[in-house]
């Protein structure tokens, strides 16, 4: 587990972990003494991480869309304000 869980892993470290997991999956006789490191548990953690990253990506896209909408409304507001003040 990462020592500082408030910072993301470097992409190269994350890829190294994914590569290691892929290698473990290919091992027919993989039997960890610590049951927290079974293929099923590692896969579940990987799946959860992927789902959380997808949720984050969707939330980020929604925030960007909301910002774009607000920016567009600002432009409409300014145009309408300036046209009504020139009357």
ABEGO torsion letter per residue (X at the ends): XBABAABBBBAAAAAAAAAAAAAAAABAABBBABAAABAAAAAAAAAAAAAAAAAAAAAAAAAAAAAAAAAAAAAAAAAAAAAAAAX
